[in-house]
Amino acid sequence: MLDRPSFVAADPTPSRRGSAKPALLSVDDAKAMSVETMADLFKDHINPGQFHFMKLLGFHKVKIERAEGMYYTDQTGRRILDFFGGFGSLAHGHNHPRVLAARERFQEERRHEIAIAFLSQYAAALAKNLAACSPGALDMVFLGSTGSEAMEAAIKVAERASGRKACKIVHAENSFHGKSKGVLSLTDSPLYQGDFQLVGNRYKVPFGDLEALKRVIENDSDVGVVVLETVQGGGGIIGAPTAYWQGLRALCDRHNVLWVADEVQCGYGRTGKFYAFEHHGVVPDVTALAKSLGAGKAAVGAMIATRDVYMKAYGTPKTAMIHAQATFGGIGEACVTAIEGLNVLYDEDLIGNSAETGAYLLARLQAIQAKYPQIIKEVRGQGLMIGLEFQDFSRTLPLALRPMVAVLDDKLKGSLSGFIGALLLKDYNVLVAFTEYNRNVIRLEPPLICGESHVDEFCDALDALLARGIVSIVKDFVKSQLG
Ligand SMILES: Cc1ncc(COP(=O)(O)O)c(C=O)c1O
């Protein structure tokens, strides 16, 4: 048993009817919890292994007390600049006042939440808004709670509409489409796929390789669906040129194959257009959004399909319920949040800001790269979805430092991004994100309200840290682990 003298929940209270209340913590207990107790409870009840990584990065010492706009405030009053943005989940920043006000009104009016019995005016309006934001015939909307759920819906609608009895699906190397059991087969990660039984009806091709895609489609007429992130997030912010997307569209049309664009991370204005595929003048048959769709306050995911695709899959009373929304699909306050979020996105021109401030961020990072070419390998991306790739220094590390680094965790060995991320947080009060498949890449996905002054704050911090040089960065990181 862990010793938590400052924090003991009440003993179970006996009840007359026999359902004794367990030793439950209250909301006030949660609010007052010390950072040490948070850590203990995380290890006891959530994920002890993950805590190990949180500790390496210094997250175990931080209790967030407030979050507004571009900043978190921790228990010591320190403000932390958010250049992580929940992997693209915080387009509006933290606690946008208009989003809060819409939610408060909804609560005051005692509106209903569950939308699977009566029709919901809010689910209807959100679906209409998403159709209005989507080009071409992308008009039919399935509402859920997560990106994985939206992608599950996307794969299913496309598979049914493809017209193949034994439909096969093509996905890309280094893809990430979620971890739920269906999309897991299309998420190219040995770690996540582990020893799970995966679906067999799939092909994997290199991302951005039209010839490889063509070979697969031309050699197997059962291929009915191609699923791709428009910009690979977990792969390390990897895009493909316009010629690829136009070639893909033409190829799919020629072979009657449906294209599903996963825009869960790169959509919602992140790259400077509402959808990233809009940079390339093409429209997919099915797409998916989540993350920022919930305006940083709610869990909302959506699949958006062309009417033709939707009607082929579920267009009759007999097929309509095959994939109708789940319990929380179209839930009231989440829909209100998403409706207000979309209005804010356009009223405040956050998409234009993403393009403009993103270009400024890219230019400043390129200047920093030119200053430290031995540390930064590449800076890439569009809008406020930027990848910062560091040189892999596992082999070039000075001999004297190797024993020091060897004692570190496998995940961090040779990964400058881990050291730099941890020190940016500890010494400069800046939060950045790491990357699933490429440990040398830091992902920068700040809220779309980010201004030039925030970019300067971030870039000045990065510049000052890199000026220490690799040897000091490694030593300072190792020292931080001992403290
Ligand atoms: C491109 C992409 N698709 C799907 C998902 C899954 O979303 P969720 O974590 O909300 O299930 C993610 C999450 O990071 C993602 O980046």
The ligand as an SDF file (V2000), in Angstrom:
LIG
                    3D

 16 16  0  0  0  0  0  0  0  0999 V2000
   -4.4770   10.8240  -38.4590 C   0  0  0  0  0  0  0  0  0  0  0  0
   -5.1630   10.2530  -37.2660 C   0  0  0  0  0  0  0  0  0  0  0  0
   -6.2040    9.4250  -37.4440 N   0  0  0  0  0  0  0  0  0  0  0  0
   -6.8630    8.8970  -36.4030 C   0  0  0  0  0  0  0  0  0  0  0  0
   -6.4860    9.1870  -35.1030 C   0  0  0  0  0  0  0  0  0  0  0  0
   -7.2280    8.5770  -33.9530 C   0  0  0  0  0  0  0  0  0  0  0  0
   -7.8830    9.5570  -33.2140 O   0  0  0  0  0  0  0  0  0  0  0  0
   -8.3300    9.2990  -31.6910 P   0  0  0  0  0  0  0  0  0  0  0  0
   -7.0980    9.2720  -30.8480 O   0  0  0  0  0  0  0  0  0  0  0  0
   -9.2380   10.4560  -31.3760 O   0  0  0  0  0  0  0  0  0  0  0  0
   -9.0630    8.0000  -31.6700 O   0  0  0  0  0  0  0  0  0  0  0  0
   -5.4180   10.0500  -34.8730 C   0  0  0  0  0  0  0  0  0  0  0  0
   -4.9820   10.3500  -33.4930 C   0  0  0  0  0  0  0  0  0  0  0  0
   -3.9080   10.8340  -33.2380 O   0  0  0  0  0  0  0  0  0  0  0  0
   -4.7260   10.5960  -35.9790 C   0  0  0  0  0  0  0  0  0  0  0  0
   -3.6820   11.4140  -35.8170 O   0  0  0  0  0  0  0  0  0  0  0  0
  1  2  1  0
  2  3  1  0
  2 15  2  0
  3  4  2  0
  4  5  1  0
  5  6  1  0
  5 12  2  0
  6  7  1  0
  7  8  1  0
  8  9  2  0
  8 10  1  0
  8 11  1  0
 12 13  1  0
 12 15  1  0
 13 14  2  0
 15 16  1  0
M  END
$$$$
